[in-house]
């Protein structure tokens, strides 16, 4: 991978930009906003996708595959951290002396001097960002936004608004969340991850404290998460708004009911409001409380904020239903950390009723799998009735000997509860054999595991044994 060099100068003006890795949800959303700003956009990605086709319709020039010939007459090249240093477009841009910047720097340029709400955290930031954006729109505001995932009711991960307010999901994985001139910082939680970048838990927590203290207006932070509490103790910010179930939380959650759509009472000072969400799971009510706390900080009443958050319909790849066959519901979720897997499975448990939960897990990155394989096994064994374990999605990393999906499956104490299979068709066929009416199948991972879903649905359509 290419680590972002945030010391590189950001150009004062950009007239023609080329995006390397333009097909991802974050990059494609950023490219759309550059088009909205009247900037000529081109880009490339390794495979065709709906995102690429949509960008072509919007006016971008897009190439499938990376090739030096794709780099036309541009002044700025924007890349993700996921590309290799040997990428031919990246190398030619360097050779030409063009401005070559990380996507976070391009977003920083796009934000400019607008009032910025930055949402950071190890988990829940995509959902929390989506909640804030949809709530603001329900309250007749029109913010600019860039999210890490597609917001269900908007059908997009980014949008150009007419207000001065800008809302973003700020990425902590590579430290780039420290780049932005944030006015209001929301920290959902601080569960150590991405230690391949930070090196230690201490460095990870210290980065969040720096992010918080740099906010010019306020910090909204969890009152319950141990990591967030550790960060708060290290902060010096004069205006902090806490949210959660703790008795001393400024925006407090009580009386959570997870039987079906999650509901709870949200209180702030002497005011309280009953909120019922369209998305399941206690973790989503916690996300909603953080979003409400941000809206209160922006000046909205508790009643208006609670009502507006209720309309959020979810984000793509967050407990997203893809189909039902033979009475078996097949979902997909982006969860790729043990805490996220726990939240996804706990949410599924609240709505599955008498059915069982069958998880199809694709571990993400060799470093995370090597570090957390036992934690993955523990949470899957605790909360899923059965787990079908696939191999590791390496993303930007080279394979590590011995680090495969089998490493996770072998860590289960009850081997009857897990089945490791590297071949996707065999995994889909096996899932169809064990699934029965009323069960939920849920794919878990932020790689390409969602692409197995058509195979699972097709296998479920076939008669047993066919």
C-alpha positions as a printed NumPy array, in Angstrom:
array([[  0.   ,   0.   ,   0.   ],
       [  0.966,   3.662,  -0.344],
       [  0.876,   5.478,   2.967],
       [ -0.443,   9.04 ,   2.621],
       [  2.216,  11.724,   2.8  ],
       [  0.281,  14.566,   4.381],
       [  3.3  ,  16.86 ,   4.116],
       [  2.878,  17.079,   0.345],
       [  1.484,  20.429,  -0.809],
       [ -2.166,  20.544,  -1.84 ],
       [ -2.67 ,  22.569,  -5.026],
       [ -4.48 ,  25.881,  -4.699],
       [ -6.568,  25.129,  -7.777],
       [ -7.511,  21.923,  -9.582],
       [ -8.921,  21.962, -13.113],
       [ -8.467,  18.334, -14.207],
       [ -8.129,  15.418, -11.774],
       [ -7.371,  11.745, -12.356],
       [ -8.482,   9.252,  -9.666],
       [ -6.533,   5.99 ,  -9.308],
       [ -9.003,   3.538,  -7.769],
       [-12.048,   5.591,  -8.706],
       [-14.557,   2.759,  -8.27 ],
       [-14.605,   2.526,  -4.479],
       [-17.543,   4.026,  -2.602],
       [-15.435,   6.781,  -1.056],
       [-13.418,   7.608,  -4.18 ],
       [-16.409,   7.505,  -6.531],
       [-18.322,   9.814,  -4.218],
       [-15.403,  12.235,  -4.108],
       [-15.119,  12.116,  -7.907],
       [-18.818,  12.961,  -8.252],
       [-18.338,  16.028,  -6.086],
       [-15.376,  17.13 ,  -8.201],
       [-17.639,  16.839, -11.245],
       [-20.273,  18.921,  -9.418],
       [-17.593,  21.567,  -8.857],
       [-16.976,  21.808, -12.612],
       [-13.659,  19.947, -12.564],
       [-12.771,  17.583, -15.402],
       [-12.532,  14.058, -13.962],
       [-10.939,  10.863, -15.218],
       [-10.039,   7.707, -13.37 ],
       [ -9.312,   4.007, -13.427],
       [-10.1  ,   0.901, -11.444],
       [ -9.161,  -2.743, -11.715],
       [-12.677,  -3.962, -12.532],
       [-15.916,  -2.63 , -13.976],
       [-18.703,  -1.769, -11.526],
       [-21.959,   0.106, -11.106],
       [-19.96 ,   2.994,  -9.607],
       [-17.829,   3.277, -12.753],
       [-20.838,   3.22 , -15.056],
       [-22.583,   5.894, -12.967],
       [-19.507,   8.125, -13.181],
       [-19.41 ,   7.758, -16.951],
       [-23.057,   8.87 , -17.091],
       [-22.142,  11.856, -14.899],
       [-19.425,  12.942, -17.335],
       [-16.22 ,  11.295, -16.125],
       [-13.76 ,   9.477, -18.379],
       [-13.218,   6.068, -16.821],
       [-10.872,   3.179, -17.635],
       [-11.068,  -0.441, -16.527],
       [ -7.56 ,  -1.537, -15.61 ],
       [ -4.532,   0.499, -14.598],
       [ -2.273,   1.658, -17.434],
       [  0.06 ,   4.614, -17.905],
       [ -1.845,   5.439, -21.091],
       [ -4.877,   6.319, -18.937],
       [ -3.121,   9.378, -17.55 ],
       [ -4.158,  12.127, -19.905],
       [ -3.823,  15.899, -19.674],
       [ -4.447,  16.425, -15.945],
       [ -2.883,  18.621, -13.289],
       [ -3.676,  16.525, -10.211],
       [ -3.672,  12.795,  -9.492],
       [ -5.685,  11.496,  -6.539],
       [ -5.096,   8.007,  -5.15 ],
       [ -6.214,   5.685,  -2.368],
       [ -3.841,   4.   ,   0.037],
       [ -4.836,   0.644,  -1.413],
       [ -2.865,   0.956,  -4.658],
       [  0.619,  -0.487,  -5.02 ],
       [  3.676,   1.791,  -5.369],
       [  4.343,   0.148,  -8.755],
       [  1.014,   1.36 , -10.172],
       [  1.907,   2.646, -13.668],
       [ -0.374,   5.689, -13.459],
       [  1.079,   6.651, -10.082],
       [  4.649,   6.275, -11.368],
       [  4.011,   8.34 , -14.513],
       [  2.326,  11.098, -12.5  ],
       [  5.399,  11.3  , -10.272],
       [  7.666,  11.321, -13.319],
       [  5.7  ,  14.2  , -14.858],
       [  5.896,  16.217, -11.654],
       [  2.125,  16.44 , -11.257],
       [  0.422,  17.079,  -7.95 ],
       [ -0.068,  13.563,  -6.532],
       [ -2.226,  13.601,  -3.425],
       [ -4.088,  11.137,  -1.211],
       [ -7.884,  11.133,  -1.34 ],
       [ -8.016,  12.69 ,   2.143],
       [ -6.041,  15.666,   0.841],
       [ -8.43 ,  15.983,  -2.1  ],
       [-11.353,  15.977,   0.331],
       [ -9.591,  18.597,   2.463],
       [ -9.258,  20.773,  -0.663],
       [-12.928,  20.254,  -1.51 ],
       [-14.123,  21.188,   1.994],
       [-12.24 ,  24.467,   1.923],
       [-13.397,  26.831,   4.666],
       [-16.826,  25.298,   5.23 ],
       [-18.028,  24.42 ,   8.735],
       [-17.098,  20.762,   9.149],
       [-18.624,  17.921,  11.157],
       [-16.156,  15.012,  11.21 ],
       [-17.337,  11.578,  12.362],
       [-14.585,   9.264,  13.571],
       [-14.408,   6.003,  15.455],
       [-13.41 ,   2.394,  15.129],
       [-17.009,   1.332,  14.462],
       [-20.317,   2.957,  13.584],
       [-19.001,   6.008,  11.771],
       [-20.618,   5.237,   8.396],
       [-24.009,   4.723,  10.031],
       [-23.586,   7.772,  12.294],
       [-22.6  ,   9.957,   9.343],
       [-25.616,   8.721,   7.398],
       [-27.888,   9.475,  10.348],
       [-26.598,  13.032,  10.661],
       [-26.896,  13.72 ,   6.935],
       [-30.417,  12.328,   6.521],
       [-31.574,  14.043,   9.712],
       [-30.22 ,  17.404,   8.545],
       [-32.017,  16.995,   5.231],
       [-35.229,  16.112,   7.089],
       [-34.754,  19.333,   9.044],
       [-34.584,  21.307,   5.76 ],
       [-30.823,  21.749,   5.82 ],
       [-28.761,  20.943,   2.727],
       [-25.235,  19.918,   3.785],
       [-22.401,  18.734,   1.594],
       [-21.375,  15.227,   2.642],
       [-18.951,  12.41 ,   1.952],
       [-19.666,   9.073,   3.599],
       [-17.821,   5.763,   3.533],
       [-20.894,   3.917,   2.316],
       [-24.027,   4.509,   0.271],
       [-26.873,   6.024,   2.302],
       [-29.926,   3.897,   1.545],
       [-32.603,   6.53 ,   1.035],
       [-30.281,   8.877,  -0.879],
       [-28.759,   6.184,  -3.097],
       [-25.328,   7.787,  -2.894],
       [-22.302,   8.103,  -0.618],
       [-21.741,  11.798,  -1.285],
       [-23.63 ,  14.928,  -2.194],
       [-23.073,  18.582,  -2.984],
       [-25.32 ,  20.803,  -0.903],
       [-26.165,  24.485,  -0.773],
       [-25.322,  25.074,   2.903],
       [-21.958,  25.948,   4.393],
       [-22.122,  22.81 ,   6.54 ],
       [-20.04 ,  19.805,   5.422],
       [-20.38 ,  16.347,   7.035],
       [-17.76 ,  13.643,   6.501],
       [-16.781,  10.218,   7.703],
       [-13.2  ,  10.818,   8.843],
       [-10.851,   7.862,   8.423],
       [ -8.664,   7.013,  11.385],
       [ -7.082,   3.942,   9.756],
       [ -4.107,   5.871,   8.339],
       [ -4.178,   8.989,  10.507],
       [ -5.718,  11.181,   7.813],
       [ -8.554,  12.299,  10.103],
       [ -5.996,  14.634,  11.649],
       [ -5.766,  16.581,   8.383],
       [ -9.193,  18.213,   8.457],
       [-10.148,  21.565,   9.995],
       [-12.977,  20.111,  12.051],
       [-15.52 ,  22.287,  13.84 ],
       [-17.536,  19.522,  15.548],
       [-15.904,  16.137,  16.123],
       [-18.016,  13.043,  16.806],
       [-16.127,  10.065,  18.267],
       [-18.318,   6.962,  18.253],
       [-15.851,   4.668,  20.037],
       [-12.12 ,   3.984,  20.213],
       [-11.539,   0.237,  19.893],
       [ -7.872,  -0.285,  18.937],
       [ -7.469,  -1.312,  15.297],
       [ -5.122,  -0.531,  12.423],
       [ -2.133,  -1.21 ,  14.629],
       [ -0.16 ,  -1.918,  11.471],
       [ -0.226,   1.875,  11.042],
       [ -0.125,   3.097,  14.641],
       [  2.139,   0.458,  16.166],
       [  0.526,   0.484,  19.619],
       [ -2.734,   1.065,  21.479],
       [ -1.197,   4.147,  23.054],
       [ -0.459,   5.754,  19.699],
       [ -3.975,   4.926,  18.48 ],
       [ -5.601,   6.596,  21.495],
       [ -3.233,   9.576,  21.326],
       [ -4.275,  10.213,  17.713],
       [ -7.93 ,  10.385,  18.743],
       [ -7.112,  12.831,  21.543],
       [ -5.304,  15.056,  19.026],
       [ -8.273,  14.811,  16.653],
       [-10.668,  15.842,  19.439],
       [ -8.618,  18.736,  20.766],
       [ -8.254,  20.172,  17.269],
       [-12.04 ,  20.65 ,  16.928],
       [-12.792,  24.362,  16.983],
       [-16.32 ,  24.169,  18.419],
       [-17.137,  20.963,  20.285],
       [-16.382,  17.28 ,  20.782],
       [-19.214,  14.738,  20.959],
       [-17.952,  11.462,  22.471],
       [-19.241,   8.197,  23.908],
       [-19.789,   8.026,  27.652],
       [-19.661,   4.211,  27.676],
       [-16.843,   2.996,  25.45 ],
       [-13.645,   2.288,  27.462],
       [-11.421,   3.586,  24.69 ],
       [-13.447,   6.78 ,  24.382],
       [-13.207,   7.315,  28.128],
       [ -9.455,   6.919,  27.885],
       [ -9.332,   9.49 ,  25.097],
       [-11.528,  11.895,  27.036],
       [ -9.168,  11.706,  29.991],
       [ -6.33 ,  12.746,  27.684],
       [ -8.271,  15.614,  26.078],
       [ -8.09 ,  19.271,  27.017],
       [-11.068,  20.51 ,  24.981],
       [-13.3  ,  23.047,  26.785],
       [-16.605,  21.874,  25.279],
       [-17.421,  18.168,  25.432],
       [-20.861,  16.589,  24.952],
       [-21.084,  12.931,  25.983],
       [-23.693,  10.409,  24.856],
       [-24.596,   6.893,  25.901],
       [-26.163,   4.879,  28.699],
       [-23.953,   6.098,  31.55 ],
       [-25.802,   8.03 ,  34.245],
       [-23.574,  11.057,  33.713],
       [-24.026,  11.168,  29.916],
       [-25.157,  14.556,  28.615],
       [-27.35 ,  12.875,  25.984],
       [-28.53 ,   9.757,  27.757],
       [-30.152,   6.559,  26.487],
       [-32.566,   4.679,  28.746],
       [-35.24 ,   1.995,  28.39 ],
       [-33.836,   0.37 ,  25.238],
       [-36.249,  -2.1  ,  23.64 ],
       [-34.692,  -4.331,  20.963],
       [-37.778,  -6.457,  20.299],
       [-38.103,  -5.639,  16.605],
       [-37.203,  -2.057,  15.558],
       [-35.053,  -0.712,  18.362],
       [-36.522,   2.06 ,  20.496],
       [-35.35 ,   4.008,  23.526],
       [-35.813,   7.195,  25.513],
       [-33.235,   9.888,  24.774],
       [-32.765,  12.619,  27.381],
       [-30.806,  15.862,  27.396],
       [-31.124,  18.053,  30.444],
       [-34.802,  18.26 ,  31.4  ],
       [-36.006,  17.204,  27.943],
       [-36.656,  13.669,  26.744],
       [-38.032,  12.043,  23.609],
       [-38.96 ,   8.48 ,  22.668],
       [-37.127,   7.399,  19.516],
       [-37.86 ,   4.34 ,  17.366],
       [-35.46 ,   3.551,  14.539],
       [-36.021,   1.79 ,  11.231],
       [-32.774,  -0.168,  11.669],
       [-32.365,  -2.923,  14.29 ],
       [-29.892,  -3.325,  17.124],
       [-28.967,  -1.561,  20.343],
       [-25.717,  -0.424,  18.713],
       [-27.741,   1.62 ,  16.224],
       [-29.564,   3.39 ,  19.054],
       [-26.165,   4.316,  20.457],
       [-25.196,   5.641,  17.022],
       [-28.473,   7.577,  16.947],
       [-27.739,   9.145,  20.329],
       [-24.392,  10.37 ,  18.999],
       [-26.097,  11.82 ,  15.937],
       [-28.718,  13.513,  18.122],
       [-25.952,  14.971,  20.296],
       [-24.343,  16.467,  17.174],
       [-27.691,  17.912,  16.065],
       [-28.218,  19.438,  19.517],
       [-24.736,  20.969,  19.26 ],
       [-25.773,  22.439,  15.9  ],
       [-28.735,  24.099,  17.622],
       [-31.678,  21.785,  16.902],
       [-34.178,  20.891,  19.623],
       [-34.135,  17.394,  21.116],
       [-37.632,  16.677,  19.779],
       [-36.702,  17.74 ,  16.237],
       [-33.412,  15.847,  16.338],
       [-35.08 ,  12.665,  17.594],
       [-37.805,  12.847,  14.964],
       [-35.297,  13.464,  12.171],
       [-33.016,  10.567,  13.112],
       [-35.962,   8.156,  13.066],
       [-36.157,   8.438,   9.285],
       [-32.733,   6.903,   8.671],
       [-33.146,   3.736,   6.575],
       [-29.606,   2.393,   6.81 ],
       [-26.541,   2.26 ,   4.609],
       [-25.641,  -0.25 ,   1.952],
       [-23.696,  -3.231,   3.333],
       [-24.935,  -2.644,   6.876],
       [-27.352,  -5.499,   7.691],
       [-28.691,  -5.226,   4.148],
       [-31.288,  -7.793,   3.011],
       [-30.494,  -9.203,  -0.443],
       [-33.175, -11.842,  -0.857],
       [-35.317, -14.59 ,   0.637],
       [-35.397, -18.13 ,  -0.734],
       [-37.053, -21.184,   0.856],
       [-37.877, -18.972,   3.841],
       [-34.158, -18.222,   4.388],
       [-33.281, -14.503,   4.521],
       [-29.837, -13.601,   3.178],
       [-28.2  , -10.445,   4.544],
       [-24.855,  -8.733,   4.109],
       [-22.894,  -6.661,   6.602],
       [-19.588,  -4.788,   6.348],
       [-18.468,  -5.947,   9.812],
       [-14.746,  -6.764,   9.77 ],
       [-13.648,  -6.316,  13.395],
       [-14.769,  -8.521,  16.314],
       [-16.721,  -5.634,  17.883],
       [-18.526,  -4.97 ,  14.584],
       [-19.279,  -8.667,  14.121],
       [-20.743,  -8.718,  17.625],
       [-22.966,  -5.701,  16.899],
       [-24.189,  -7.164,  13.605],
       [-25.004, -10.569,  15.092],
       [-26.66 ,  -9.085,  18.172],
       [-28.849,  -6.975,  15.879],
       [-29.733, -10.045,  13.828],
       [-30.602, -11.935,  17.009],
       [-33.184,  -9.303,  17.97 ],
       [-35.18 ,  -9.841,  14.768],
       [-34.579, -13.464,  13.718],
       [-37.21 , -14.802,  16.111],
       [-37.13 , -18.613,  16.325],
       [-34.769, -18.869,  13.369],
       [-31.057, -19.541,  13.496],
       [-28.167, -17.32 ,  12.399],
       [-25.667, -18.723,   9.894],
       [-22.642, -16.46 ,   9.467],
       [-20.465, -16.531,   6.363],
       [-17.284, -14.819,   7.53 ],
       [-14.484, -13.527,   5.304],
       [-11.577, -12.34 ,   7.489],
       [-10.153,  -9.025,   6.272],
       [ -6.383,  -8.507,   5.992],
       [ -3.729, -10.917,   7.187],
       [ -2.484,  -8.594,   9.92 ],
       [ -5.901,  -8.226,  11.548],
       [ -6.641, -11.951,  11.242],
       [ -3.284, -12.895,  12.762],
       [ -3.825, -10.499,  15.657],
       [ -7.521, -11.164,  16.334],
       [ -8.318, -14.691,  15.132],
       [ -9.285, -15.88 ,  18.616],
       [-11.55 , -12.867,  19.189],
       [-13.306, -13.543,  15.88 ],
       [-13.79 , -17.187,  16.78 ],
       [-15.114, -16.332,  20.241],
       [-17.751, -13.847,  19.072],
       [-18.881, -16.011,  16.147],
       [-19.182, -19.083,  18.343],
       [-21.106, -17.107,  20.956],
       [-23.618, -15.37 ,  18.694],
       [-23.969, -17.379,  15.463],
       [-25.572, -20.798,  15.448],
       [-23.179, -21.875,  12.718],
       [-20.292, -20.236,  10.868],
       [-19.087, -20.889,   7.343],
       [-15.501, -19.618,   7.262],
       [-13.947, -18.379,   4.003],
       [-10.341, -17.473,   3.343],
       [ -8.733, -14.113,   4.139],
       [ -9.329, -11.114,   1.887],
       [ -5.84 ,  -9.656,   1.82 ],
       [ -6.744,  -6.204,   0.439],
       [ -3.491,  -4.244,   0.361],
       [ -1.424,  -6.916,   2.158],
       [  0.715,  -9.795,   0.956],
       [ -0.189, -13.286,   2.247],
       [  1.271, -14.412,   5.557],
       [  2.093, -18.14 ,   5.851],
       [ -0.381, -19.941,   8.079],
       [ -2.828, -17.029,   8.256],
       [ -5.993, -18.267,   6.542],
       [ -9.648, -18.651,   7.399],
       [ -8.708, -22.023,   8.875],
       [ -6.749, -20.21 ,  11.588],
       [-10.043, -18.7  ,  12.783],
       [-12.096, -21.889,  12.409],
       [ -9.525, -23.953,  14.327],
       [ -9.897, -21.53 ,  17.26 ],
       [-13.544, -22.555,  17.811],
       [-13.91 , -24.723,  20.919],
       [-16.84 , -26.566,  19.306],
       [-15.77 , -27.648,  15.84 ],
       [-19.325, -28.743,  15.05 ],
       [-20.288, -25.036,  14.973],
       [-17.916, -24.049,  12.157],
       [-17.03 , -25.226,   8.668],
       [-13.966, -23.885,   6.857],
       [-14.174, -24.007,   3.081],
       [-12.03 , -21.961,   0.702],
       [-14.106, -22.64 ,  -2.425],
       [-17.031, -20.227,  -2.66 ],
       [-19.362, -22.525,  -4.583],
       [-18.81 , -25.266,  -2.037],
       [-19.458, -22.714,   0.72 ],
       [-22.723, -21.623,  -0.928],
       [-23.838, -25.221,  -1.452],
       [-23.007, -26.129,   2.146],
       [-24.934, -23.116,   3.439],
       [-28.004, -24.108,   1.41 ],
       [-27.87 , -27.631,   2.855],
       [-27.818, -26.555,   6.505],
       [-30.195, -23.557,   6.212],
       [-33.888, -24.011,   6.936],
       [-37.061, -21.96 ,   6.908],
       [-36.812, -18.955,   9.25 ],
       [-33.006, -18.823,   9.339],
       [-30.901, -15.741,   8.627],
       [-27.735, -16.112,   6.565],
       [-25.444, -13.109,   6.963],
       [-22.193, -12.48 ,   5.112],
       [-19.62 , -10.597,   7.19 ],
       [-16.572,  -8.704,   5.968],
       [-15.464,  -5.548,   4.168],
       [-13.822,  -7.346,   1.266],
       [-15.757,  -8.909,  -1.605],
       [-17.695, -11.456,   0.458],
       [-21.   ,  -9.897,  -0.639],
       [-20.306, -11.306,  -4.088],
       [-21.041, -14.807,  -2.794],
       [-24.672, -13.853,  -2.139],
       [-25.963, -14.674,  -5.669],
       [-24.383, -18.114,  -5.329],
       [-26.045, -18.632,  -1.938],
       [-29.455, -17.539,  -3.23 ],
       [-29.082, -19.738,  -6.312],
       [-28.123, -22.724,  -4.167],
       [-31.164, -22.109,  -1.963],
       [-33.42 , -22.116,  -5.045],
       [-32.288, -25.588,  -6.065],
       [-34.034, -28.611,  -4.556],
       [-32.045, -30.141,  -1.679],
       [-29.457, -32.544,  -3.051],
       [-29.66 , -31.146,  -6.617]])
